[in-house]
Amino acid sequence: MSNEVQRDLFSDTGTLNFVQILLADLHDDLSGKVARFRQLTDISSTLGPGGTLIHGGEVAYTAWIEARTSFIHGNYIATVLLCQSLAEHLLAAYISISFDAEKMPKRISFRDTLRRCISRQLFDEAFSLELLTLMDIRNPLSHYRDIDDPSNLSRRALDTRMSAIEHLRRDASFSLSVAIKLLSLPPFWLGGDRLE
């Protein structure tokens, strides 16, 4: 293979150029990133002082870590998708290891997971509705919706006369608050006495 062909396979950008690009990216919307970090810190006050027990293995844990980072950096769609992933994996894994666990299907719908959680009194119907709202926010971001569908992001922006990015920011904020509320439930709360 000639050097000319090989050169096309690799970037000509040097390390210093990459550092400059990364610093510029970090600098863009720095005040917004700081504000979102503060918001995340404020709403995380309900998490256990000793941490949080995250059932669901690497997927649930990584979803939680990446959801926080995505939110801070303004990656709102990623935040929503990751919070939904966290909820699905965390809750199904928790149910599957319960002492009174019934045989779980190899694949379980989120609605079935929520039904099982309510029957075990992990949370009430009201919180189940919040989790279903999270699912309803995530679905049109994961699956195509025609412009006439009320859940289509462009349609929402047109109907409300609010920017699509503002809708996404609000959706991401809601998704993170639901995820934190979920992680603050007694079975996942570590350290100290849990006051109800």
Order of alpha helices (4+ residues) and beta strands (2+ residues): alpha-alpha-alpha-beta-alpha-alpha-alpha-alpha-alpha-alpha-beta
